[in-house]
Amino acid sequence: MKTFEVHFRYQDRSTGTAESTSKVDASSLPGAVAKATREFVKALDRKQRFDMNKNGLEITAEPVSAATDAQAETSAEASAG
């Protein structure tokens, strides 16, 4: 199982842009997006779900190991330079 970080963003009628981030364990990227989306939508109330459907849901997903590798490279370059 791999760990993925999934970001959600949609326009809410009361707060403007609503954002959420979750970490999910799954075997593939599509599986992680599906699992995280189910959890995210279950947590919304009726009006928030309506706003999400009306305005669209933006989903961004990336493997957690790739993010930590990029940070490690950046810190290694900073210490070497």
C-alpha positions as CSV (number, residue, x, y, z in Angstrom):
1,M,0.0,0.0,0.0
2,K,1.2,3.5,-0.8
3,T,0.2,6.7,0.9
4,F,-1.3,9.5,-1.1
5,E,-2.2,13.1,-0.2
6,V,-5.5,14.3,-1.7
7,H,-6.5,18.0,-1.8
8,F,-10.1,19.0,-2.3
9,R,-11.4,22.5,-3.2
10,Y,-14.9,23.9,-4.0
11,Q,-16.9,27.1,-3.8
12,D,-19.1,27.3,-0.7
13,R,-22.0,29.8,-0.5
14,S,-21.1,31.0,3.0
15,T,-17.3,30.7,3.3
16,G,-16.2,31.2,-0.3
17,T,-13.5,28.7,-1.2
18,A,-13.6,25.6,1.0
19,E,-10.5,23.4,1.1
20,S,-9.6,20.1,2.7
21,T,-6.6,17.7,2.6
22,S,-6.5,14.1,3.6
23,K,-3.9,11.3,3.5
24,V,-5.1,7.9,2.3
25,D,-3.5,4.5,2.0
26,A,-4.3,2.8,-1.3
27,S,-2.7,0.6,-3.9
28,S,-3.1,3.1,-6.8
29,L,-3.8,6.7,-7.5
30,P,-7.3,6.2,-8.8
31,G,-8.1,4.1,-5.7
32,A,-6.8,6.8,-3.4
33,V,-8.8,9.5,-5.1
34,A,-12.0,7.4,-4.9
35,K,-11.5,6.5,-1.3
36,A,-10.7,10.1,-0.2
37,T,-13.6,11.5,-2.3
38,R,-16.1,9.1,-0.6
39,E,-14.8,10.2,2.9
40,F,-14.9,13.9,1.9
41,V,-18.5,13.8,0.5
42,K,-19.8,11.8,3.5
43,A,-18.6,14.6,5.8
44,L,-20.5,17.4,3.9
45,D,-24.1,18.4,4.8
46,R,-26.9,18.8,2.2
47,K,-26.2,22.4,1.3
48,Q,-22.4,21.9,1.0
49,R,-23.0,18.9,-1.2
50,F,-25.3,21.0,-3.4
51,D,-22.7,23.8,-3.7
52,M,-20.0,21.2,-4.5
53,N,-22.1,19.7,-7.3
54,K,-23.1,23.1,-8.7
55,N,-19.7,24.8,-8.7
56,G,-17.5,21.7,-9.2
57,L,-15.0,19.9,-7.1
58,E,-11.3,20.3,-7.8
59,I,-9.2,17.3,-6.8
60,T,-5.4,17.2,-6.6
61,A,-3.6,14.1,-5.6
62,E,0.1,13.1,-5.2
63,P,2.0,10.3,-3.6
64,V,3.4,11.3,-0.2
65,S,6.8,9.8,-1.0
66,A,7.3,12.0,-4.0
67,A,6.6,15.1,-1.9
68,T,9.2,14.1,0.7
69,D,11.7,13.2,-1.9
70,A,11.4,16.7,-3.5
71,Q,11.8,18.3,-0.1
72,A,14.9,16.1,0.6
73,E,16.5,17.2,-2.7
74,T,15.8,20.8,-2.0
75,S,17.4,20.6,1.5
76,A,20.4,18.7,0.1
77,E,20.9,21.3,-2.6
78,A,20.7,24.1,0.0
79,S,23.3,22.5,2.2
80,A,25.6,21.7,-0.7
81,G,25.3,25.2,-2.3
